[in-house]
Every structure is written in structure tokens, then in C-alpha cells.
Amino acid sequence: MMKKIRKALEEYNRYRGVEAEAKLISIDKDVVTLEFRGSFCETCGYYDWIEDIIYILEEHSLKSEIIEIKELDDGAIAKIKYKERDEETT
């Protein structure tokens, strides 16, 4: 599970790192806490930058949902609940 999360963060930062960067803060059972920092292209929508990680986690077979976002002056802390996607539903 940890390997999938790290790969997803690596991919997120590779493509979005110019305007938003995600950093792993913690993983507790089925919740990952991430810190997002950056300029966040405002025309794209602040929350869109955070929601993008959900799509990338899905690509790595982790069904995910944002359960909390704490806004910061130059970013956010997001808690994301995840579980391994059933192979039957893929």
C-alpha cells in the first residue's frame, strides 16, 4: 500500500510540481495525510489541485476520497481515506 501511495505522489509531483507539490505527512491505517504547497493556478481552482491526487491514486488501484481539507496561507493539509480497489471491479 505504501509503495502505491509513494508512486502516486511521485507522479503527482512530476506533472504538477511547478504549481503544486504534495508531501506525505502520515499514513494511519486507511487515512493518508498530505501537505500541498505551491502557487496553485487560481484559474484551475484551488480544490482541483488537491482533488487531482484522487485520480492518480485510482490509477494505482486505491479507491480514495477526501475527508478533510485544512486551508493554509500557501497550501493545504488534506486527509484522504483510501482502500485497495477490488480486482473484480477494475
N, CA, C and O of each residue as an XYZ file, in Angstrom:
360
protein
N       0.825     -1.186      0.000
C       0.000      0.000      0.000
C       0.876      1.260      0.000
O       0.642      2.201     -0.758
N       1.865      1.247      0.849
C       2.771      2.400      0.958
C       3.461      2.669     -0.377
O       3.631      3.821     -0.776
N       3.854      1.604     -1.059
C       4.530      1.754     -2.343
C       3.610      2.441     -3.360
O       4.058      3.302     -4.117
N       2.341      2.067     -3.380
C       1.381      2.676     -4.301
C       1.182      4.161     -3.996
O       1.091      4.985     -4.906
N       1.117      4.489     -2.720
C       0.939      5.894     -2.324
C       2.162      6.715     -2.723
O       2.026      7.814     -3.261
N       3.332      6.193     -2.466
C       4.559      6.914     -2.843
C       4.666      7.097     -4.361
O       5.072      8.159     -4.832
N       4.305      6.070     -5.114
C       4.327      6.171     -6.586
C       3.331      7.230     -7.063
O       3.631      8.004     -7.972
N       2.153      7.263     -6.452
C       1.143      8.255     -6.824
C       1.641      9.667     -6.525
O       1.433     10.575     -7.330
N       2.291      9.866     -5.385
C       2.830     11.189     -5.039
C       3.945     11.585     -6.003
O       4.039     12.740     -6.417
N       4.775     10.632     -6.349
C       5.850     10.897     -7.305
C       5.275     11.354     -8.649
O       5.767     12.306     -9.256
N       4.236     10.668     -9.096
C       3.594     11.037    -10.361
C       2.924     12.413    -10.254
O       3.046     13.238    -11.159
N       2.224     12.652     -9.156
C       1.568     13.950     -8.951
C       2.601     15.077     -9.041
O       2.405     16.055     -9.761
N       3.684     14.928     -8.312
C       4.705     15.977     -8.271
C       5.435     16.134     -9.604
O       5.859     17.237     -9.947
N       5.584     15.063    -10.343
C       6.243     15.138    -11.640
C       5.460     16.038    -12.596
O       6.051     16.839    -13.320
N       4.149     15.908    -12.597
C       3.338     16.645    -13.558
C       2.763     17.956    -13.022
O       2.402     18.831    -13.809
N       2.675     18.104    -11.728
C       2.054     19.294    -11.161
C       2.995     20.111    -10.284
O       2.608     21.152     -9.753
N       4.215     19.646    -10.135
C       5.175     20.244     -9.223
C       5.499     21.701     -9.463
O       5.960     22.383     -8.547
N       5.272     22.196    -10.660
C       5.546     23.601    -10.941
C       4.597     24.499    -10.151
O       4.991     25.566     -9.680
N       3.347     24.064    -10.009
C       2.349     24.906     -9.348
C       1.829     24.329     -8.041
O       1.278     25.069     -7.226
N       1.988     23.043     -7.821
C       1.542     22.418     -6.576
C       2.387     21.184     -6.311
O       2.654     20.392     -7.214
N       2.798     21.035     -5.073
C       3.598     19.870     -4.699
C       2.967     19.204     -3.489
O       2.581     19.870     -2.528
N       2.866     17.881     -3.546
C       2.285     17.106     -2.456
C       3.403     16.425     -1.667
O       4.363     15.909     -2.240
N       3.261     16.435     -0.354
C       4.248     15.817      0.530
C       3.507     14.939      1.535
O       2.516     15.361      2.130
N       3.992     13.729      1.716
C       3.401     12.799      2.672
C       3.700     13.254      4.093
O       4.853     13.489      4.452
N       2.645     13.377      4.896
C       2.825     13.717      6.306
C       2.701     12.453      7.154
O       3.546     12.184      8.007
N       1.635     11.674      6.911
C       1.460     10.445      7.683
C       0.496      9.496      6.990
O      -0.292      9.880      6.125
N       0.596      8.237      7.411
C      -0.358      7.218      6.988
C      -0.810      6.502      8.248
O       0.002      5.940      8.983
N      -2.114      6.528      8.491
C      -2.704      5.854      9.638
C      -3.773      4.894      9.148
O      -4.831      5.323      8.688
N      -3.510      3.626      9.239
C      -4.445      2.585      8.853
C      -5.007      2.807      7.454
O      -4.433      2.304      6.488
N      -6.111      3.544      7.310
C      -6.724      3.749      5.994
C      -6.861      5.232      5.640
O      -7.673      5.596      4.789
N      -6.069      6.084      6.291
C      -6.093      7.525      6.010
C      -4.662      8.014      5.787
O      -3.768      7.772      6.598
N      -4.477      8.702      4.679
C      -3.185      9.319      4.385
C      -3.361     10.832      4.536
O      -4.356     11.396      4.081
N      -2.389     11.480      5.174
C      -2.413     12.929      5.340
C      -1.310     13.516      4.470
O      -0.142     13.143      4.578
N      -1.712     14.446      3.602
C      -0.791     15.064      2.658
C      -0.779     16.575      2.832
O      -1.796     17.189      3.154
N       0.386     17.155      2.614
C       0.531     18.605      2.620
C       0.712     19.048      1.172
O       1.533     18.495      0.441
N      -0.056     20.042      0.771
C       0.040     20.604     -0.570
C       0.537     22.034     -0.442
O      -0.012     22.827      0.322
N       1.579     22.356     -1.197
C       2.141     23.717     -1.206
C       2.352     24.149     -2.644
O       2.584     23.320     -3.524
N       2.273     25.432     -2.872
C       2.556     25.944     -4.201
C       1.714     27.150     -4.547
O       0.986     27.682     -3.709
N       1.824     27.572     -5.790
C       1.095     28.757     -6.239
C      -0.339     28.421     -6.635
O      -1.188     29.312     -6.658
N      -0.633     27.154     -6.947
C      -1.984     26.709     -7.291
C      -2.641     27.641     -8.303
O      -3.381     28.546     -7.918
N      -2.387     27.437     -9.554
C      -3.016     28.223    -10.611
C      -4.484     28.475    -10.245
O      -5.303     27.557    -10.280
N      -4.800     29.693     -9.902
C      -6.136     30.021     -9.413
C      -7.230     29.809    -10.458
O      -8.373     29.523    -10.102
N      -6.902     29.944    -11.721
C      -7.934     29.752    -12.738
C      -8.371     28.298    -12.811
O      -9.477     28.005    -13.266
N      -7.518     27.388    -12.369
C      -7.856     25.967    -12.397
C      -8.740     25.582    -11.216
O      -9.435     24.567    -11.265
N      -8.717     26.376    -10.169
C      -9.489     26.067     -8.977
C      -8.610     25.447     -7.906
O      -7.970     24.419     -8.127
N      -8.587     26.070     -6.768
C      -7.757     25.653     -5.631
C      -7.979     24.179     -5.286
O      -7.014     23.426     -5.154
N      -9.227     23.764     -5.141
C      -9.514     22.390     -4.729
C      -9.224     21.378     -5.824
O      -8.979     20.206     -5.537
N      -9.251     21.817     -7.069
C      -8.920     20.902     -8.170
C      -7.514     20.344     -8.022
O      -7.268     19.181     -8.342
N      -6.603     21.158     -7.544
C      -5.215     20.707     -7.363
C      -5.148     19.588     -6.327
O      -4.363     18.650     -6.465
N      -5.959     19.694     -5.312
C      -5.975     18.674     -4.256
C      -6.720     17.432     -4.746
O      -6.281     16.308     -4.505
N      -7.835     17.632     -5.427
C      -8.625     16.507     -5.928
C      -7.876     15.682     -6.971
O      -8.173     14.500     -7.143
N      -6.921     16.275     -7.664
C      -6.153     15.540     -8.669
C      -5.477     14.301     -8.097
O      -5.323     13.306     -8.806
N      -5.073     14.340     -6.835
C      -4.387     13.185     -6.243
C      -5.331     11.974     -6.175
O      -4.877     10.832     -6.240
N      -6.626     12.221     -6.047
C      -7.604     11.129     -6.004
C      -7.564     10.327     -7.306
O      -7.573      9.096     -7.288
N      -7.519     11.029     -8.416
C      -7.484     10.353     -9.718
C      -6.197      9.553     -9.898
O      -6.206      8.466    -10.475
N      -5.112     10.093     -9.408
C      -3.839      9.383     -9.527
C      -3.817      8.156     -8.615
O      -3.321      7.101     -9.011
N      -4.348      8.283     -7.407
C      -4.440      7.122     -6.513
C      -5.309      6.034     -7.149
O      -5.003      4.847     -7.042
N      -6.386      6.445     -7.807
C      -7.252      5.481     -8.505
C      -6.468      4.720     -9.572
O      -6.649      3.514     -9.740
N      -5.602      5.423    -10.285
C      -4.776      4.778    -11.307
C      -3.831      3.748    -10.700
O      -3.357      2.847    -11.392
N      -3.561      3.887     -9.408
C      -2.686      2.958     -8.688
C      -3.506      1.985     -7.832
O      -3.013      1.445     -6.842
N      -4.772      1.773     -8.235
C      -5.682      0.798     -7.606
C      -6.069      1.135     -6.171
O      -6.358      0.234     -5.384
N      -6.077      2.414     -5.821
C      -6.503      2.829     -4.484
C      -7.736      3.723     -4.598
O      -7.649      4.876     -5.022
N      -8.885      3.170     -4.212
C     -10.113      3.960     -4.194
C      -9.982      4.961     -3.046
O      -9.687      4.578     -1.913
N     -10.200      6.235     -3.341
C      -9.905      7.274     -2.359
C     -10.977      8.352     -2.323
O     -11.698      8.579     -3.295
N     -11.057      9.008     -1.174
C     -11.941     10.162     -1.035
C     -11.333     11.135     -0.025
O     -10.742     10.732      0.976
N     -11.493     12.411     -0.314
C     -11.011     13.441      0.602
C     -12.002     13.534      1.752
O     -13.202     13.690      1.527
N     -11.510     13.439      2.981
C     -12.404     13.522      4.134
C     -12.222     14.827      4.918
O     -13.067     15.193      5.736
N     -11.107     15.523      4.659
C     -10.887     16.796      5.356
C      -9.827     17.608      4.624
O      -8.823     17.066      4.160
N     -10.061     18.908      4.527
C      -9.066     19.828      3.987
C      -8.942     20.996      4.940
O      -9.929     21.646      5.285
N      -7.718     21.254      5.359
C      -7.426     22.417      6.194
C      -6.637     23.394      5.328
O      -5.515     23.098      4.917
N      -7.213     24.536      5.059
C      -6.550     25.525      4.218
C      -5.430     26.222      4.989
O      -5.570     26.541      6.170
N      -4.319     26.450      4.292
C      -3.178     27.187      4.828
C      -2.966     28.423      3.970
O      -3.564     28.535      2.900
N      -2.131     29.350      4.413
C      -1.866     30.557      3.628
C      -1.333     30.242      2.237
O      -1.714     30.890      1.263
N      -0.460     29.255      2.143
C       0.133     28.920      0.847
C      -0.039     27.448      0.488
O       0.818     26.850     -0.163
N      -1.157     26.875      0.922
C      -1.384     25.474      0.615
C      -2.527     24.880      1.408
O      -3.492     25.563      1.749
N      -2.401     23.590      1.697
C      -3.455     22.889      2.422
C      -2.913     21.587      3.001
O      -1.910     21.045      2.538
N      -3.601     21.109      4.018
C      -3.376     19.778      4.561
C      -4.649     18.999      4.252
O      -5.743     19.425      4.622
N      -4.513     17.870      3.580
C      -5.675     17.066      3.207
C      -5.560     15.674      3.807
O      -4.498     15.051      3.778
N      -6.675     15.199      4.351
C      -6.761     13.820      4.821
C      -7.590     13.056      3.801
O      -8.692     13.463      3.433
N      -7.031     11.943      3.356
C      -7.656     11.156      2.301
C      -7.813      9.719      2.776
O      -6.843      9.057      3.145
N      -9.047      9.258      2.757
C      -9.326      7.870      3.118
C      -9.144      7.032      1.861
O      -9.575      7.430      0.779
N      -8.514      5.887      1.995
C      -8.246      5.048      0.831
C      -8.444      3.572      1.175
O      -8.391      3.169      2.337
N      -8.672      2.791      0.136
C      -8.677      1.335      0.282
C      -8.292      0.747     -1.061
O      -8.494      1.351     -2.115
N      -7.742     -0.429     -0.993
C      -7.349     -1.116     -2.227
C      -8.614     -1.490     -2.992
O      -9.554     -2.055     -2.433
N      -8.617     -1.166     -4.268
C      -9.772     -1.453     -5.113
C      -9.856     -2.959     -5.344
O      -8.844     -3.611     -5.598
N     -11.060     -3.502     -5.257
C     -11.260     -4.919     -5.530
C     -10.897     -5.213     -6.962
O     -11.263     -4.462     -7.866
N     -10.194     -6.276     -7.177
C      -9.782     -6.651     -8.531
C     -10.997     -6.919     -9.414
O     -10.925     -6.703    -10.624
N     -12.116     -7.386     -8.846
C     -13.308     -7.683     -9.619
C     -13.930     -6.425    -10.221
O     -14.585     -6.499    -11.261
N     -13.732     -5.268     -9.579
C     -14.371     -4.036    -10.035
C     -13.475     -3.221    -10.933
O     -13.875     -2.144    -11.374
N     -12.258     -3.702    -11.225
C     -11.344     -2.955    -12.076
C     -11.509     -3.306    -13.515
O     -10.808     -2.760    -14.368
